[in-house]
């Protein structure tokens, strides 16, 4: 994310101007270190230039300068990606906290989101993009019109996206107890069954025996994520027999009406299809929490705290429960 203070920090200023970013004895300043971190997070000089609001030649020049200072190539191009060297990883680890502290100091107090420009990256999956992202984007646009919001898929690597600074916030059922992560519950959820209104079991309370005998359509998420109800069934010693597997819940209503299969999905998602399908309680409800998750990198930032609060309030209004 282009955080508050980054653009000003990265602009070249004559040394006689107040607030000029002066290089230390080794020719390294905060702007150069920040460029190093952004290139590492983006894996590309061109994408880093977009995030920083610079041209690619300026990014290349800065990395070349750092290569001379540290007597190390820092990045090696491997299969189209800029891969960090071991020395680069060491430098990044040693300077992350220092750089974050500097950027926090650059944030004005009090913050006025409406007057700040930046970039905010949210990682999530199909469910969150359908249920809460539209309202989150609307509310962030009202509160912080100068921000560019980017939504990226998280699959099952959301926590890693946070650690590598590919995302500022993760939304979804990703509860982490690691000390490196912070989280806040947004709302609770459970699974229900969706079927055609003419299905023979529509209107009947499903028993576990009924449920296991159904013809199921299951979302596999490309093998990168296993839904909670499947994990709970396996813990009970059962295995769901899927007659049809699809990569995501997208397009399920029409598929269910066409085939007569039954789909198990989160309750709020099923509400969007309730005019087209019959929705009934699932005998394996597998309750779970939907959270927002972040790391120490942004935990103490007043700017990030304010954005997280906007998101939390937006979700509370949308879902109406916590």
C-alpha positions as CSV (number, residue, x, y, z in Angstrom):
1,X,0.0,0.0,0.0
2,X,1.1,3.5,-0.7
3,X,0.8,4.7,2.9
4,X,0.6,8.2,4.2
5,X,4.0,10.0,3.9
6,X,5.4,7.6,1.3
7,X,4.8,9.9,-1.7
8,X,6.3,12.9,0.0
9,X,9.2,10.8,1.3
10,X,9.9,9.4,-2.2
11,X,9.9,12.8,-3.9
12,X,13.4,14.2,-4.5
13,X,14.0,17.4,-2.7
14,X,16.9,19.8,-2.7
15,X,19.0,19.5,0.5
16,X,18.3,23.1,1.4
17,X,14.5,22.5,1.7
18,X,13.0,21.7,5.1
19,X,12.1,18.0,5.3
20,X,14.5,16.9,2.6
21,X,15.3,13.2,2.8
22,X,19.0,13.2,3.4
23,X,21.1,10.1,2.9
24,X,23.1,8.6,5.7
25,X,26.8,8.0,5.7
26,X,26.3,5.0,3.4
27,X,24.1,6.8,1.0
28,X,20.9,5.1,2.2
29,X,17.8,7.1,3.1
30,X,14.3,6.1,4.1
31,X,13.0,6.5,0.5
32,X,15.5,4.1,-0.8
33,X,14.7,1.5,1.9
34,X,11.0,1.9,1.2
35,X,11.6,1.3,-2.5
36,X,13.5,-1.9,-1.5
37,X,10.6,-3.1,0.5
38,X,8.0,-2.3,-2.1
39,X,10.0,-4.1,-4.9
40,X,10.2,-7.2,-2.6
41,X,6.5,-7.1,-1.9
42,X,5.5,-6.7,-5.5
43,X,8.1,-8.9,-7.0
44,X,8.5,-6.5,-9.9
45,X,10.1,-3.1,-10.6
46,X,7.2,-2.0,-12.8
47,X,4.5,-2.9,-10.2
48,X,6.6,-1.3,-7.5
49,X,6.7,1.9,-9.6
50,X,2.9,1.9,-9.9
51,X,2.5,1.5,-6.2
52,X,5.0,4.2,-5.4
53,X,3.7,6.6,-8.1
54,X,7.2,6.7,-9.8
55,X,8.5,5.7,-13.2
56,X,10.3,2.4,-13.5
57,X,13.7,4.1,-14.2
58,X,13.5,5.8,-10.8
59,X,12.9,2.5,-9.1
60,X,15.8,0.8,-11.0
61,X,18.1,3.7,-10.2
62,X,17.4,3.4,-6.5
63,X,17.9,-0.4,-6.5
64,X,21.2,0.1,-8.4
65,X,22.3,2.6,-5.7
66,X,21.5,0.1,-3.0
67,X,23.3,-2.7,-4.8
68,X,26.5,-0.6,-4.7
69,X,26.0,0.3,-1.0
70,X,25.4,-3.3,0.1
71,X,27.8,-4.9,-2.5
72,X,25.0,-7.4,-3.4
73,X,22.7,-7.8,-6.3
74,X,19.7,-7.8,-3.9
75,X,17.3,-9.1,-6.5
76,X,17.7,-11.8,-9.2
77,X,15.2,-12.2,-12.1
78,X,13.8,-15.7,-12.0
79,X,10.9,-16.7,-14.2
80,X,9.7,-13.1,-14.6
81,X,9.9,-12.3,-10.9
82,X,12.4,-10.3,-8.9
83,X,13.6,-12.8,-6.3
84,X,15.4,-11.4,-3.3
85,X,18.9,-12.7,-2.4
86,X,19.7,-13.9,1.2
87,X,21.4,-10.6,1.9
88,X,18.3,-8.7,0.7
89,X,16.1,-10.7,3.0
90,X,18.5,-9.9,5.9
91,X,18.3,-6.2,5.1
92,X,14.5,-6.3,4.8
93,X,14.1,-8.0,8.2
94,X,16.5,-5.5,9.9
95,X,14.8,-2.4,8.5
96,X,11.1,-3.3,8.5
97,X,10.3,-2.0,12.0
98,X,12.4,1.1,11.6
99,X,10.7,2.0,8.3
100,X,7.2,1.4,9.7
101,X,8.0,3.6,12.7
102,X,9.2,6.4,10.4
103,X,6.0,6.2,8.3
104,X,3.8,6.3,11.4
105,X,5.6,9.4,12.5
106,X,4.9,11.0,9.1
107,X,1.1,10.6,9.6
108,X,-0.6,13.8,10.6
109,X,-2.4,13.9,13.9
110,X,-5.4,13.9,13.9
111,X,-6.0,12.1,10.6
112,X,-8.5,13.3,8.0
113,X,-9.0,10.3,5.7
114,X,-10.8,12.6,3.2
115,X,-7.6,14.5,2.6
116,X,-5.2,11.6,2.3
117,X,-4.1,9.8,-0.9
118,X,-3.0,6.2,-0.9
119,X,-3.5,2.6,-1.8
120,X,-5.2,-0.1,0.4
121,X,-5.1,-3.8,-0.5
122,X,-7.7,-6.2,0.8
123,X,-7.3,-10.0,0.3
124,X,-10.4,-12.1,0.4
125,X,-12.4,-14.8,-1.6
126,X,-15.7,-15.1,-3.5
127,X,-17.8,-15.2,-0.4
128,X,-16.5,-11.9,1.0
129,X,-16.6,-10.3,-2.5
130,X,-20.3,-11.1,-2.7
131,X,-21.4,-10.5,0.9
132,X,-19.5,-7.5,2.2
133,X,-17.0,-6.1,-0.3
134,X,-19.5,-3.9,-2.2
135,X,-20.5,-2.0,0.9
136,X,-16.9,-1.8,2.2
137,X,-15.8,-0.2,-1.1
138,X,-18.7,2.2,-1.0
139,X,-18.0,3.3,2.6
140,X,-14.2,3.6,2.0
141,X,-14.9,5.7,-1.1
142,X,-17.0,8.0,1.0
143,X,-14.5,8.2,3.9
144,X,-11.3,8.2,1.9
145,X,-12.0,9.3,-1.7
146,X,-8.3,9.7,-2.4
147,X,-7.5,6.0,-1.9
148,X,-7.3,3.4,-4.5
149,X,-8.8,0.1,-3.2
150,X,-7.4,-3.1,-4.6
151,X,-9.1,-6.5,-4.0
152,X,-7.0,-9.6,-4.5
153,X,-7.9,-13.3,-4.1
154,X,-6.6,-14.9,-0.9
155,X,-7.4,-18.6,-1.5
156,X,-5.6,-20.3,1.4
157,X,-2.5,-18.0,1.4
158,X,-4.0,-15.0,2.9
159,X,-1.8,-14.9,6.0
160,X,1.3,-15.2,3.8
161,X,0.0,-12.3,1.7
162,X,-0.1,-10.2,4.9
163,X,3.4,-11.2,6.0
164,X,4.9,-10.4,2.6
165,X,3.1,-7.1,2.4
166,X,1.1,-8.1,-0.6
167,X,-2.1,-7.1,1.3
168,X,-2.9,-4.7,4.2
169,X,-5.9,-6.6,5.4
170,X,-7.3,-10.2,5.1
171,X,-11.1,-10.9,5.3
172,X,-12.5,-14.3,5.8
173,X,-12.5,-17.3,8.2
174,X,-8.8,-17.2,8.8
175,X,-8.3,-17.3,12.6
176,X,-4.6,-17.2,13.5
177,X,-3.3,-17.5,17.0
178,X,0.3,-16.6,16.0
179,X,1.8,-13.6,17.8
180,X,2.5,-12.0,14.4
181,X,-1.2,-11.7,13.6
182,X,-4.1,-9.6,15.0
183,X,-7.7,-10.2,14.3
184,X,-11.2,-8.8,14.9
185,X,-14.4,-10.8,14.5
186,X,-16.8,-9.3,12.1
187,X,-19.7,-11.8,12.3
188,X,-20.6,-15.4,12.7
189,X,-21.7,-17.8,10.0
190,X,-23.0,-21.3,9.4
191,X,-23.8,-23.7,6.5
192,X,-27.2,-24.4,4.9
193,X,-28.4,-26.5,2.0
194,X,-29.7,-25.0,-1.3
195,X,-31.8,-27.1,-3.7
196,X,-34.3,-26.7,-6.4
197,X,-37.8,-25.8,-5.2
198,X,-39.2,-28.9,-6.8
199,X,-36.6,-31.2,-5.2
200,X,-38.3,-34.2,-3.4
201,X,-36.8,-33.2,-0.1
202,X,-37.6,-29.5,-0.3
203,X,-39.5,-28.6,2.8
204,X,-38.3,-31.6,4.8
205,X,-35.9,-31.3,7.8
206,X,-32.8,-33.1,6.6
207,X,-31.3,-35.8,8.8
208,X,-27.6,-36.6,8.5
209,X,-28.6,-39.8,6.7
210,X,-30.7,-37.9,4.2
211,X,-27.9,-35.4,3.7
212,X,-25.2,-38.0,3.0
213,X,-27.5,-39.7,0.4
214,X,-28.1,-36.5,-1.6
215,X,-26.5,-35.8,-5.0
216,X,-24.1,-33.0,-4.0
217,X,-22.4,-30.2,-6.0
218,X,-19.3,-29.1,-4.2
219,X,-17.1,-26.0,-4.7
220,X,-13.4,-27.1,-4.6
221,X,-11.8,-23.7,-4.8
222,X,-9.2,-25.2,-7.1
223,X,-8.0,-27.5,-4.3
224,X,-6.7,-24.5,-2.3
225,X,-9.4,-24.4,0.3
226,X,-11.6,-27.0,2.1
227,X,-14.9,-25.8,3.4
228,X,-15.6,-26.2,7.1
229,X,-18.6,-28.5,6.7
230,X,-16.3,-31.0,4.8
231,X,-13.7,-30.9,7.5
232,X,-16.4,-31.5,10.2
233,X,-17.9,-34.4,8.2
234,X,-14.5,-36.0,8.0
235,X,-14.0,-35.5,11.7
236,X,-17.3,-37.3,12.2
237,X,-16.0,-40.2,10.1
238,X,-18.0,-39.4,7.0
239,X,-17.1,-38.5,3.5
240,X,-19.3,-36.4,1.3
241,X,-19.9,-38.0,-2.2
242,X,-19.9,-35.1,-4.6
243,X,-21.7,-35.9,-7.9
244,X,-20.3,-32.6,-9.4
245,X,-17.3,-30.5,-8.5
246,X,-17.0,-26.8,-9.5
247,X,-14.2,-24.3,-8.8
248,X,-16.3,-21.8,-6.9
249,X,-20.0,-21.0,-5.9
250,X,-20.3,-18.7,-8.9
251,X,-23.3,-19.8,-11.0
252,X,-24.6,-22.3,-8.6
253,X,-28.3,-21.3,-8.7
254,X,-28.7,-22.1,-12.4
255,X,-26.6,-25.2,-12.0
256,X,-28.8,-26.5,-9.2
257,X,-32.0,-25.8,-11.0
258,X,-30.7,-27.5,-14.1
259,X,-29.3,-30.7,-12.5
260,X,-31.3,-31.2,-9.3
261,X,-28.1,-31.4,-7.2
262,X,-27.9,-29.9,-3.7
263,X,-25.2,-27.4,-2.6
264,X,-24.0,-26.7,0.9
265,X,-23.0,-23.0,1.3
266,X,-22.8,-20.3,3.9
267,X,-26.1,-19.0,5.1
268,X,-25.6,-15.3,4.0
269,X,-24.5,-16.4,0.6
270,X,-27.6,-18.6,0.3
271,X,-29.8,-15.6,1.1
272,X,-28.8,-14.1,-2.2
273,X,-30.3,-17.1,-4.0
274,X,-33.4,-17.6,-1.8
275,X,-35.7,-16.2,-4.5
276,X,-34.5,-18.9,-6.9
277,X,-33.9,-21.9,-4.6
278,X,-35.2,-23.6,-1.5
279,X,-32.9,-23.1,1.5
280,X,-33.0,-25.5,4.4
281,X,-30.8,-26.0,7.5
282,X,-27.8,-28.3,7.0
283,X,-27.4,-31.2,9.5
284,X,-23.7,-30.2,9.6
285,X,-23.9,-26.5,10.2
286,X,-20.2,-26.2,11.0
287,X,-20.4,-22.6,12.4
288,X,-17.4,-20.3,11.8
289,X,-16.4,-16.7,12.3
290,X,-15.6,-14.2,9.6
291,X,-12.7,-12.0,10.7
292,X,-10.5,-9.2,9.5
293,X,-6.8,-10.1,10.1
294,X,-3.7,-7.9,9.9
295,X,-0.1,-7.9,11.1
296,X,2.3,-5.9,13.3
297,X,3.4,-3.9,10.3
298,X,0.1,-1.9,10.3
299,X,-1.2,-2.6,13.8
300,X,-0.1,0.6,15.4
301,X,-0.7,2.9,12.5
302,X,-3.4,5.5,13.2
303,X,-4.2,5.5,9.5
304,X,-4.8,1.7,9.3
305,X,-6.7,1.7,12.6
306,X,-9.1,4.3,11.1
307,X,-9.6,2.4,7.9
308,X,-10.2,-0.9,9.8
309,X,-12.8,0.9,11.9
310,X,-14.6,2.1,8.7
311,X,-14.6,-1.5,7.4
312,X,-15.9,-2.9,10.7
313,X,-18.7,-0.4,10.8
314,X,-19.6,-1.1,7.2
315,X,-19.8,-4.8,7.8
316,X,-21.8,-4.3,10.9
317,X,-24.4,-2.3,9.0
318,X,-24.4,-4.9,6.1
319,X,-24.7,-8.1,8.1
320,X,-26.3,-6.8,11.3
321,X,-24.7,-9.2,13.7
322,X,-21.3,-9.9,15.3
